[in-house]
Amino acid sequence: MSRIIAGTAGGRRIETPPGAGTRPTTDRVREALFSRLEHLEVLEDAVVLDLYAGSGALGLEAASRGAAAVTLVEADRRAAAVIRRNVADLGLRQCQVRAEPVERVLASAPSERTVELVLADPPYDVAETALERVLALVVPWLVQDALLVIERSSRSPEPTWPADVELIGPRRYGETVMWFAEYLPEGEIA
């Protein structure tokens, strides 16, 4: 079991999918991540995309802390069912769960750019080339100045960022690295 750290659902427990297929972000790392996101003032009323959602802990934490809309994308149907139960149990109505592969969801970009924050925690065995494709597919979803946060193993290299996405910097938490980057379309001053 994991828990929501703060916000409207703070302290409430969430179910995690059984088996070794998911690797929930630890409470300690989530607390550090969301402290930074709140410092950057990107959570309040944000439109969030949680890719490779697993238990949904990242997206649910964002919703609890004031995100206006959160789409949680998880290919494993059993894990997606756990996320749906967590959403219902926590009463976070601004959350939508999509039980589809990340690439399929991102390939159908919306007609209007709306996403302000991307949280992606791909399985550590996802190849760097696959992650590079996902990052390229997410760009048409992003508003100017959108923030991307990619969780990887400390043994993984820096993600390959698409054009107009600039690294802000990594944060290391033991075996976990959070890579922070910002979408700055050409002509935007950093």
C-alpha positions as CSV (number, residue, x, y, z in Angstrom):
1,M,0.0,0.0,0.0
2,S,1.0,3.6,-0.7
3,R,-0.6,6.8,0.3
4,I,-1.4,10.3,-1.0
5,I,0.9,12.7,0.8
6,A,-0.9,16.0,0.7
7,G,-3.9,17.9,-0.6
8,T,-7.6,17.0,-0.4
9,A,-6.9,13.3,-0.2
10,G,-3.7,13.7,1.9
11,G,-3.0,10.7,4.2
12,R,-5.4,8.4,2.4
13,R,-4.1,5.0,1.3
14,I,-4.1,3.8,-2.3
15,E,-4.1,0.3,-3.6
16,T,-1.1,-0.8,-5.7
17,P,-1.3,-3.4,-8.5
18,P,-0.2,-6.9,-7.5
19,G,2.9,-8.5,-8.9
20,A,6.2,-7.2,-10.1
21,G,4.9,-5.4,-13.2
22,T,4.7,-1.9,-11.5
23,R,7.2,0.0,-9.5
24,P,5.4,2.7,-7.5
25,T,7.3,5.8,-6.8
26,T,8.2,5.8,-3.1
27,D,6.5,8.2,-0.8
28,R,9.8,9.9,-0.1
29,V,10.6,10.6,-3.7
30,R,7.0,11.6,-4.4
31,E,7.1,14.1,-1.5
32,A,10.3,15.6,-2.9
33,L,8.9,15.8,-6.4
34,F,5.7,17.4,-5.5
35,S,7.4,19.9,-3.2
36,R,9.5,21.0,-6.2
37,L,6.4,21.2,-8.4
38,E,4.6,23.3,-5.9
39,H,7.6,25.6,-5.6
40,L,7.6,25.9,-9.4
41,E,3.8,26.7,-9.1
42,V,2.8,24.3,-11.8
43,L,0.1,22.2,-10.0
44,E,-2.8,24.5,-9.2
45,D,-5.5,24.1,-11.9
46,A,-3.0,22.3,-14.2
47,V,-3.9,19.9,-17.0
48,V,-1.7,16.8,-16.3
49,L,-0.8,13.7,-18.3
50,D,0.5,10.8,-16.2
51,L,2.1,8.3,-18.5
52,Y,2.9,4.7,-17.5
53,A,0.7,5.4,-14.5
54,G,1.1,2.1,-12.7
55,S,-0.8,2.6,-9.4
56,G,-1.7,6.1,-10.4
57,A,0.2,7.5,-7.4
58,L,1.8,10.5,-9.3
59,G,-1.4,11.6,-11.1
60,L,-3.6,11.1,-8.0
61,E,-1.1,13.1,-6.0
62,A,-1.3,15.9,-8.6
63,A,-5.1,15.8,-8.5
64,S,-5.2,15.9,-4.7
65,R,-2.9,18.9,-4.8
66,G,-5.1,21.0,-7.1
67,A,-4.7,19.8,-10.7
68,A,-7.8,20.6,-12.7
69,A,-7.7,17.6,-15.0
70,V,-5.5,14.5,-14.9
71,T,-5.3,11.8,-17.5
72,L,-3.7,8.6,-16.3
73,V,-2.5,6.3,-19.1
74,E,-1.7,2.7,-18.2
75,A,-1.5,-0.2,-20.8
76,D,-2.0,-3.0,-18.2
77,R,-5.7,-3.5,-17.8
78,R,-5.4,-4.9,-14.2
79,A,-3.3,-1.9,-13.2
80,A,-5.8,0.5,-14.9
81,A,-8.6,-1.2,-12.9
82,V,-6.7,-0.5,-9.7
83,I,-6.3,3.1,-10.7
84,R,-10.0,3.4,-11.4
85,R,-10.8,2.0,-7.9
86,N,-8.3,4.5,-6.4
87,V,-9.9,7.4,-8.3
88,A,-13.4,6.4,-7.1
89,D,-12.3,5.7,-3.5
90,L,-10.5,9.1,-3.3
91,G,-13.4,11.0,-5.0
92,L,-11.0,12.7,-7.5
93,R,-13.5,13.3,-10.3
94,Q,-11.0,15.4,-12.3
95,C,-9.2,12.1,-13.2
96,Q,-9.7,10.1,-16.3
97,V,-8.1,6.6,-16.8
98,R,-7.1,5.3,-20.2
99,A,-6.2,1.6,-20.3
100,E,-4.2,1.8,-23.5
101,P,-0.5,1.8,-24.5
102,V,1.0,5.2,-24.1
103,E,2.1,5.4,-27.7
104,R,-1.5,4.8,-28.9
105,V,-2.9,7.5,-26.7
106,L,-0.3,10.1,-27.7
107,A,-0.6,9.3,-31.4
108,S,-4.1,10.8,-31.4
109,A,-3.1,14.3,-30.4
110,P,-6.0,16.6,-29.5
111,S,-6.9,19.5,-31.8
112,E,-5.9,22.0,-29.1
113,R,-2.7,21.9,-26.9
114,T,-3.8,21.7,-23.3
115,V,-1.2,19.8,-21.2
116,E,0.8,21.8,-18.7
117,L,2.5,19.0,-16.9
118,V,3.7,15.5,-18.0
119,L,4.6,13.0,-15.4
120,A,6.2,9.9,-16.9
121,D,7.5,6.9,-15.0
122,P,8.2,4.3,-17.6
123,P,9.3,0.8,-16.6
124,Y,13.1,0.8,-16.2
125,D,13.3,-1.8,-19.0
126,V,11.7,0.6,-21.6
127,A,14.4,1.2,-24.2
128,E,15.8,4.7,-24.5
129,T,14.7,4.8,-28.2
130,A,11.1,3.9,-27.2
131,L,11.2,6.7,-24.6
132,E,12.5,9.1,-27.2
133,R,9.5,8.2,-29.5
134,V,7.1,8.8,-26.6
135,L,8.6,12.2,-25.8
136,A,8.3,13.2,-29.5
137,L,4.7,12.1,-29.5
138,V,3.8,14.2,-26.4
139,V,5.0,17.5,-27.9
140,P,1.7,18.2,-29.8
141,W,-0.2,18.0,-26.5
142,L,1.9,20.6,-24.7
143,V,1.2,24.3,-24.1
144,Q,4.1,26.7,-24.1
145,D,6.2,26.4,-21.0
146,A,4.8,22.9,-20.1
147,L,6.9,21.0,-17.7
148,L,8.0,17.4,-18.3
149,V,9.1,15.1,-15.5
150,I,10.6,11.8,-16.4
151,E,11.5,9.2,-13.7
152,R,14.3,6.8,-14.6
153,S,16.9,4.6,-12.9
154,S,20.1,6.4,-11.8
155,R,21.8,4.0,-14.2
156,S,19.8,5.2,-17.2
157,P,21.2,8.0,-19.5
158,E,19.6,11.4,-19.8
159,P,16.5,11.1,-22.0
160,T,16.8,12.3,-25.6
161,W,14.6,15.4,-25.7
162,P,12.7,16.5,-28.8
163,A,13.3,19.8,-30.4
164,D,11.9,22.7,-28.4
165,V,12.2,20.8,-25.1
166,E,15.0,22.0,-22.9
167,L,16.5,20.3,-19.9
168,I,16.1,22.1,-16.6
169,G,18.1,19.6,-14.7
170,P,17.9,16.2,-12.9
171,R,17.2,15.5,-9.2
172,R,18.6,12.3,-7.8
173,Y,16.9,10.4,-5.0
174,G,19.0,7.2,-4.3
175,E,18.4,4.9,-7.3
176,T,15.9,7.2,-8.8
177,V,16.5,10.2,-11.1
178,M,13.8,12.8,-11.9
179,W,14.6,14.6,-15.2
180,F,12.9,18.0,-15.4
181,A,12.5,19.7,-18.8
182,E,10.4,22.5,-20.3
183,Y,8.7,22.9,-23.6
184,L,9.8,26.2,-25.2
185,P,8.7,26.4,-28.8
186,E,11.1,28.2,-31.1
187,G,11.1,31.9,-30.6
188,E,10.4,31.6,-26.9
189,I,13.0,33.1,-24.6
190,A,14.2,30.8,-21.9
